[in-house]
Amino acid sequence: MRLKRKEKEMRSVFCVSLVLMATTIAYARKSPPCGMYTGAKKWALKKLRGKCKKGKAFGYGEAQNFIGWIYKGSFKAGHRTGKGTLIRPGVSKYVGNFYVGYYKGKGVFFHYPTGTRYVGRFEIGYFNGKGTLTWSDGVKYTGQWKNNVPLGCKIIRNAVDSLMLIRGKCTNGFVEGWAKVRGFPYAWNRDNKYSGFSYTGNFKKGKFHGRGTFTNKHGFTWTGKWEKGKGVDGSGTWGFSSKRYKTPNAMYVFAGKLEAEKKLFKAKVVYNHITSKFPNHPVAVHATNRLNALRGNAAAQAKQQKLLEAQRAAQNAAQRQAQAQRDAQRAAQRKASIHRSARCLSNRSSCLASCTGLSKKGLFHSKWQKCRGHCWDAYRACPR
């Protein structure tokens, strides 16, 4: 009896566990895990805290994906909608309004690598409307924007550049006279190659024209004469600005990277800047040694280049002389061939004339044909 009772108890426990498993699976199928979307794509979430409605985030919550992006703010139907904060560690931070996962409305955007800040209006994730962009050194630009492009005085440099007039005059929609302009602080798309540069100098109808200094994002400067937006060769000098690389050690490391990338001219510019601006620094000794080595390599390379050019010139002269000899031989051969052809034609004509004279003396027709055949055979056999 006891065994039968134990068997019944075991069967009842097994049946209850099966029922619980079935209900759990059915509930999981009916209510999918809570998700969050950005645009049309779903985030691969690492964790999500907040309310969930029909399998989608709703109300206030906090989310983090596997890349490390962190969002704190309002949700609606799984999308970031309303006020919130999006943090991309080491890249950027946005505080403001969202709509269906995009920046929209008023907001503040911080870009950590360049230290810039934008306060203004957004549309579909871009600067759209009135806003103020502030660089790390305190320089500000306030104006209207459209898709990250400032709508101000026209500066003709590149179709994809975002150029901002910091100081200067605007005449008939173009920058005129002395002015100071800056490019967008960072590359926000693949075509924005000239981001982070600045120019201080003269303009004419929106183009660099006259004396001016151009600085790229790495700190290299070129000061010289410009004409219609292009620098005049041989009229300027190269330099290096230490705004991005503030210490001599950082400059020396940067020059080493340039040297490893075979950008020897730029590496020499940086080494020269270190030796001239920081002569008493311990790194200046190493920079001087590298500069002398590069100059020595440059002199050796120039000497080797001259030797190679002399060898190429000698080879080209020999090839031209050989070609002239071949041309002279071909001309002599053609001339001799013409003379032989003329001699063969003369012999054929005299032979045929003799056959015609024999036919007038009353020779038979067959002998006359044989004579003409002999003349033609002799002509064909004649070397030409």
C-alpha positions as a printed NumPy array, in Angstrom:
array([[   0.   ,    0.   ,    0.   ],
       [   2.795,    2.41 ,    0.857],
       [   4.486,    1.772,   -2.512],
       [   1.276,    2.5  ,   -4.378],
       [   0.832,    5.779,   -2.467],
       [   4.397,    6.847,   -3.311],
       [   3.834,    6.039,   -6.982],
       [   0.643,    8.123,   -7.01 ],
       [   2.459,   11.055,   -5.347],
       [   5.296,   10.873,   -7.863],
       [   2.852,   10.813,  -10.769],
       [   0.982,   13.835,   -9.41 ],
       [   4.244,   15.814,   -8.959],
       [   5.321,   14.907,  -12.493],
       [   1.983,   16.006,  -13.939],
       [   2.096,   19.322,  -12.033],
       [   5.645,   20.019,  -13.313],
       [   4.564,   19.322,  -16.906],
       [   1.637,   21.717,  -16.549],
       [   3.913,   24.434,  -15.136],
       [   6.433,   23.991,  -18.002],
       [   3.663,   24.201,  -20.597],
       [   2.205,   27.387,  -19.102],
       [   5.666,   28.975,  -18.894],
       [   6.408,   28.241,  -22.558],
       [   3.011,   29.557,  -23.653],
       [   3.463,   32.777,  -21.658],
       [   6.954,   33.277,  -23.105],
       [   5.56 ,   32.895,  -26.615],
       [   2.755,   35.352,  -25.998],
       [   4.921,   38.009,  -24.29 ],
       [   8.26 ,   38.458,  -26.057],
       [  11.237,   39.993,  -24.155],
       [  11.146,   43.756,  -23.761],
       [  13.028,   45.447,  -26.64 ],
       [  14.249,   48.864,  -27.707],
       [  14.62 ,   50.222,  -31.224],
       [  16.646,   53.011,  -32.806],
       [  15.068,   53.979,  -36.1  ],
       [  14.204,   50.73 ,  -37.895],
       [  16.934,   48.67 ,  -36.17 ],
       [  16.629,   46.844,  -32.89 ],
       [  19.262,   47.342,  -30.229],
       [  21.127,   44.257,  -29.037],
       [  20.565,   45.098,  -25.392],
       [  22.861,   44.104,  -22.581],
       [  20.467,   45.298,  -19.913],
       [  17.229,   47.275,  -19.697],
       [  15.559,   48.776,  -16.659],
       [  12.076,   50.167,  -16.838],
       [   8.531,   49.404,  -17.814],
       [   7.54 ,   47.096,  -20.639],
       [   4.31 ,   47.2  ,  -22.637],
       [   3.543,   44.567,  -25.277],
       [   7.184,   43.537,  -25.51 ],
       [   8.477,   47.111,  -25.978],
       [  10.055,   49.593,  -23.615],
       [   7.623,   52.205,  -22.329],
       [   7.931,   55.228,  -20.037],
       [  11.131,   56.134,  -18.226],
       [  13.943,   53.615,  -18.343],
       [  17.639,   52.925,  -18.709],
       [  19.22 ,   50.835,  -21.484],
       [  22.717,   49.722,  -22.429],
       [  23.857,   47.793,  -25.5  ],
       [  26.895,   45.558,  -25.97 ],
       [  28.882,   48.401,  -27.624],
       [  28.644,   50.358,  -24.384],
       [  26.133,   53.049,  -25.361],
       [  23.96 ,   54.119,  -22.438],
       [  20.546,   55.752,  -22.675],
       [  18.556,   57.223,  -19.813],
       [  15.205,   58.765,  -20.587],
       [  11.731,   58.295,  -21.979],
       [  10.553,   55.431,  -24.187],
       [   7.485,   55.054,  -26.358],
       [   6.689,   51.835,  -28.243],
       [  10.326,   50.743,  -27.849],
       [  11.78 ,   53.959,  -29.316],
       [  13.698,   56.742,  -27.631],
       [  11.044,   59.464,  -27.618],
       [  10.929,   62.417,  -25.255],
       [  13.631,   63.809,  -23.02 ],
       [  16.714,   61.724,  -22.455],
       [  20.482,   61.378,  -22.382],
       [  22.561,   59.25 ,  -24.752],
       [  26.178,   58.558,  -23.812],
       [  28.701,   57.04 ,  -26.202],
       [  31.756,   56.507,  -23.969],
       [  34.828,   58.286,  -25.301],
       [  32.91 ,   59.697,  -28.301],
       [  29.966,   61.931,  -27.466],
       [  27.12 ,   62.796,  -25.142],
       [  23.696,   64.202,  -26.019],
       [  21.187,   65.705,  -23.612],
       [  17.852,   66.826,  -25.007],
       [  14.776,   65.709,  -26.924],
       [  14.438,   62.493,  -28.937],
       [  11.899,   61.351,  -31.478],
       [  11.786,   57.74 ,  -32.73 ],
       [  15.433,   57.265,  -31.772],
       [  16.823,   60.466,  -33.369],
       [  17.917,   63.816,  -31.94 ],
       [  15.071,   66.25 ,  -32.566],
       [  14.275,   69.6  ,  -31.013],
       [  16.405,   71.399,  -28.479],
       [  19.499,   69.709,  -27.159],
       [  23.139,   69.883,  -26.137],
       [  25.777,   67.782,  -27.911],
       [  29.308,   67.188,  -26.565],
       [  32.108,   65.714,  -28.704],
       [  34.812,   64.381,  -26.377],
       [  37.783,   63.875,  -28.795],
       [  37.703,   67.501,  -30.009],
       [  36.27 ,   69.107,  -26.87 ],
       [  33.542,   70.908,  -28.835],
       [  29.973,   71.616,  -27.741],
       [  26.827,   72.473,  -29.693],
       [  23.741,   74.033,  -28.12 ],
       [  20.73 ,   74.457,  -30.369],
       [  18.149,   72.654,  -32.437],
       [  18.377,   69.23 ,  -34.066],
       [  16.504,   67.392,  -36.796],
       [  16.983,   63.68 ,  -37.609],
       [  20.247,   63.635,  -35.687],
       [  21.833,   66.672,  -37.438],
       [  22.325,   70.312,  -36.506],
       [  19.258,   71.979,  -38.006],
       [  18.032,   75.438,  -37.093],
       [  19.675,   78.004,  -34.876],
       [  22.587,   76.875,  -32.762],
       [  25.952,   77.767,  -31.249],
       [  29.098,   75.706,  -31.754],
       [  31.913,   76.233,  -29.248],
       [  35.461,   74.949,  -29.772],
       [  37.752,   73.746,  -26.994],
       [  39.675,   77.043,  -27.03 ],
       [  36.496,   79.086,  -26.436],
       [  35.898,   80.287,  -30.018],
       [  32.174,   80.356,  -30.837],
       [  30.057,   80.359,  -33.976],
       [  26.346,   81.183,  -33.816],
       [  24.056,   80.909,  -36.827],
       [  21.615,   78.829,  -38.814],
       [  22.426,   75.195,  -39.667],
       [  21.139,   72.615,  -42.109],
       [  22.325,   68.997,  -41.865],
       [  25.517,   70.015,  -39.987],
       [  26.325,   72.69 ,  -42.608],
       [  26.335,   76.348,  -41.496],
       [  24.117,   78.628,  -43.573],
       [  26.12 ,   81.812,  -43.425],
       [  28.539,   83.769,  -45.542],
       [  29.765,   81.701,  -48.508],
       [  33.336,   80.407,  -48.379],
       [  34.35 ,   78.464,  -51.484],
       [  36.84 ,   75.779,  -50.528],
       [  35.285,   72.339,  -51.021],
       [  31.736,   71.242,  -51.699],
       [  31.622,   68.989,  -48.615],
       [  33.378,   71.311,  -46.173],
       [  31.498,   72.993,  -43.368],
       [  33.165,   76.396,  -43.113],
       [  32.311,   78.978,  -40.507],
       [  33.195,   82.671,  -40.511],
       [  34.597,   83.53 ,  -37.09 ],
       [  35.832,   87.064,  -37.821],
       [  35.571,   89.18 ,  -40.943],
       [  33.175,   90.941,  -43.291],
       [  30.548,   89.485,  -45.597],
       [  29.843,   91.375,  -48.84 ],
       [  27.025,   90.237,  -51.169],
       [  26.969,   86.833,  -49.516],
       [  30.737,   86.2  ,  -49.848],
       [  33.67 ,   86.725,  -47.5  ],
       [  35.792,   89.699,  -48.538],
       [  39.072,   91.084,  -47.187],
       [  40.78 ,   89.805,  -44.066],
       [  38.913,   87.087,  -42.205],
       [  39.275,   84.064,  -39.976],
       [  37.39 ,   80.862,  -40.772],
       [  37.24 ,   77.383,  -39.321],
       [  36.058,   74.051,  -40.599],
       [  33.747,   71.611,  -38.859],
       [  35.606,   70.307,  -35.772],
       [  35.378,   66.628,  -36.755],
       [  34.524,   64.48 ,  -39.77 ],
       [  30.825,   63.699,  -39.537],
       [  30.805,   61.798,  -42.848],
       [  33.317,   60.089,  -45.141],
       [  33.472,   63.007,  -47.593],
       [  34.272,   65.611,  -44.918],
       [  38.056,   65.293,  -45.464],
       [  39.014,   68.863,  -44.496],
       [  37.452,   68.875,  -41.039],
       [  39.282,   70.551,  -38.197],
       [  41.239,   73.08 ,  -40.292],
       [  41.403,   76.843,  -40.007],
       [  42.481,   79.727,  -42.244],
       [  43.465,   83.256,  -41.327],
       [  44.167,   85.697,  -44.137],
       [  42.723,   87.532,  -47.109],
       [  39.707,   86.558,  -49.216],
       [  38.299,   87.585,  -52.568],
       [  34.736,   86.58 ,  -53.505],
       [  34.757,   83.819,  -50.918],
       [  38.105,   82.284,  -51.982],
       [  41.526,   82.353,  -50.346],
       [  43.301,   85.159,  -52.186],
       [  46.35 ,   87.019,  -50.951],
       [  48.497,   86.374,  -47.9  ],
       [  47.205,   83.777,  -45.463],
       [  47.95 ,   80.879,  -43.122],
       [  46.279,   77.492,  -43.494],
       [  46.301,   75.012,  -40.571],
       [  45.072,   71.414,  -40.853],
       [  43.698,   69.205,  -38.073],
       [  47.128,   67.747,  -37.238],
       [  48.653,   71.182,  -36.627],
       [  50.668,   71.645,  -39.835],
       [  50.615,   75.225,  -41.089],
       [  51.376,   76.729,  -44.486],
       [  51.889,   80.489,  -44.715],
       [  52.193,   82.03 ,  -48.131],
       [  50.421,   83.549,  -51.102],
       [  47.057,   82.271,  -52.349],
       [  45.325,   82.805,  -55.673],
       [  41.699,   81.813,  -56.277],
       [  41.678,   79.326,  -53.405],
       [  45.018,   77.64 ,  -54.216],
       [  48.456,   78.19 ,  -52.755],
       [  51.161,   79.528,  -55.055],
       [  54.092,   77.093,  -55.232],
       [  57.35 ,   78.398,  -53.816],
       [  55.751,   81.366,  -52.047],
       [  55.237,   79.914,  -48.567],
       [  56.798,   78.143,  -45.626],
       [  55.727,   75.103,  -43.605],
       [  55.358,   75.095,  -39.848],
       [  53.787,   73.196,  -36.991],
       [  51.299,   74.33 ,  -34.364],
       [  51.347,   72.715,  -30.921],
       [  47.636,   73.104,  -30.113],
       [  46.814,   69.415,  -30.497],
       [  50.145,   68.021,  -29.273],
       [  50.948,   70.261,  -26.324],
       [  54.055,   68.536,  -24.922],
       [  57.353,   67.844,  -26.705],
       [  57.011,   64.152,  -25.874],
       [  53.654,   63.961,  -27.651],
       [  55.118,   65.814,  -30.638],
       [  58.074,   63.437,  -30.767],
       [  55.766,   60.393,  -30.732],
       [  53.659,   61.948,  -33.495],
       [  56.787,   62.602,  -35.596],
       [  57.82 ,   58.983,  -35.105],
       [  54.445,   57.835,  -36.439],
       [  54.851,   60.093,  -39.469],
       [  58.326,   58.682,  -40.071],
       [  56.972,   55.126,  -39.857],
       [  54.31 ,   56.058,  -42.429],
       [  57.057,   57.331,  -44.81 ],
       [  55.864,   60.934,  -44.423],
       [  59.415,   62.183,  -43.982],
       [  58.818,   65.825,  -44.915],
       [  56.156,   66.281,  -42.239],
       [  58.301,   64.41 ,  -39.708],
       [  61.171,   66.836,  -40.367],
       [  58.79 ,   69.781,  -39.859],
       [  57.767,   68.43 ,  -36.424],
       [  61.361,   67.662,  -35.377],
       [  62.403,   71.162,  -36.432],
       [  59.541,   72.649,  -34.377],
       [  60.67 ,   70.707,  -31.279],
       [  64.303,   71.796,  -31.605],
       [  63.382,   75.468,  -32.194],
       [  60.615,   75.859,  -29.577],
       [  61.975,   73.567,  -26.834],
       [  65.792,   73.637,  -27.156],
       [  66.409,   72.816,  -23.464],
       [  64.017,   69.883,  -23.282],
       [  65.584,   66.379,  -23.128],
       [  63.54 ,   65.3  ,  -26.149],
       [  65.155,   68.059,  -28.238],
       [  68.416,   66.065,  -28.356],
       [  66.645,   63.04 ,  -29.829],
       [  64.7  ,   65.262,  -32.211],
       [  67.954,   66.851,  -33.41 ],
       [  69.502,   63.421,  -34.017],
       [  66.464,   62.251,  -35.98 ],
       [  66.398,   65.506,  -37.95 ],
       [  70.081,   65.169,  -38.889],
       [  69.524,   61.543,  -39.832],
       [  66.584,   62.439,  -42.033],
       [  68.533,   65.287,  -43.632],
       [  71.473,   62.944,  -44.235],
       [  69.136,   60.365,  -45.71 ],
       [  67.585,   63.096,  -47.815],
       [  71.034,   64.182,  -49.096],
       [  71.984,   60.592,  -49.855],
       [  68.646,   60.033,  -51.551],
       [  69.133,   63.215,  -53.6  ],
       [  72.604,   62.049,  -54.648],
       [  71.269,   58.625,  -55.532],
       [  68.442,   60.256,  -57.433],
       [  70.917,   62.346,  -59.452],
       [  72.94 ,   59.214,  -60.294],
       [  69.779,   57.414,  -61.376],
       [  68.734,   60.378,  -63.501],
       [  72.2  ,   60.478,  -65.151],
       [  71.995,   56.745,  -65.863],
       [  68.519,   57.141,  -67.321],
       [  69.737,   60.049,  -69.485],
       [  72.677,   57.971,  -70.784],
       [  70.378,   55.036,  -71.495],
       [  67.929,   57.287,  -73.314],
       [  70.776,   58.808,  -75.396],
       [  72.073,   55.337,  -76.316],
       [  68.572,   54.226,  -77.256],
       [  68.088,   57.315,  -79.415],
       [  71.438,   56.742,  -81.161],
       [  70.619,   53.08 ,  -81.822],
       [  67.211,   54.055,  -83.147],
       [  68.831,   56.621,  -85.48 ],
       [  71.219,   53.972,  -86.805],
       [  68.337,   51.563,  -87.406],
       [  66.389,   54.283,  -89.196],
       [  69.422,   55.073,  -91.406],
       [  69.853,   51.402,  -92.281],
       [  66.181,   51.076,  -93.172],
       [  66.362,   54.188,  -95.344],
       [  69.438,   52.819,  -97.17 ],
       [  67.693,   49.491,  -97.677],
       [  64.611,   51.199,  -99.096],
       [  66.776,   53.293, -101.436],
       [  68.678,   50.204, -102.672],
       [  65.397,   48.368, -103.179],
       [  64.062,   51.25 , -105.285],
       [  67.229,   51.188, -107.444],
       [  66.982,   47.404, -107.934],
       [  63.308,   47.657, -108.836],
       [  64.08 ,   50.378, -111.408],
       [  66.876,   48.254, -112.929],
       [  64.604,   45.219, -113.164],
       [  61.893,   47.297, -114.857],
       [  64.422,   48.69 , -117.346],
       [  65.706,   45.187, -118.219],
       [  62.151,   43.918, -118.681],
       [  61.249,   46.823, -120.968],
       [  64.344,   46.329, -123.171],
       [  63.718,   42.554, -123.347],
       [  60.096,   43.028, -124.377],
       [  61.167,   45.609, -126.953],
       [  63.599,   43.093, -128.49 ],
       [  60.822,   40.513, -128.705],
       [  58.591,   43.05 , -130.452],
       [  61.387,   43.814, -132.93 ],
       [  61.802,   40.129, -133.729],
       [  58.087,   39.754, -134.353],
       [  58.249,   42.561, -136.951],
       [  60.986,   40.645, -138.835],
       [  58.513,   37.828, -139.485],
       [  59.225,   35.326, -136.72 ],
       [  56.542,   32.86 , -135.853],
       [  54.002,   33.664, -133.219],
       [  55.117,   30.834, -130.889],
       [  58.707,   32.072, -130.805],
       [  57.476,   35.576, -129.992],
       [  55.471,   34.214, -127.048],
       [  58.457,   32.242, -125.81 ],
       [  60.576,   35.396, -125.953],
       [  58.018,   37.365, -123.906],
       [  57.764,   34.524, -121.39 ],
       [  61.547,   34.52 , -121.005],
       [  61.453,   38.282, -120.325],
       [  58.789,   37.934, -117.661],
       [  60.583,   35.005, -115.995],
       [  63.782,   37.064, -115.874],
       [  61.818,   39.989, -114.336],
       [  60.277,   37.771, -111.643],
       [  63.687,   36.31 , -110.81 ],
       [  65.287,   39.745, -110.621],
       [  66.169,   40.608, -106.958],
       [  64.354,   43.694, -105.729]])
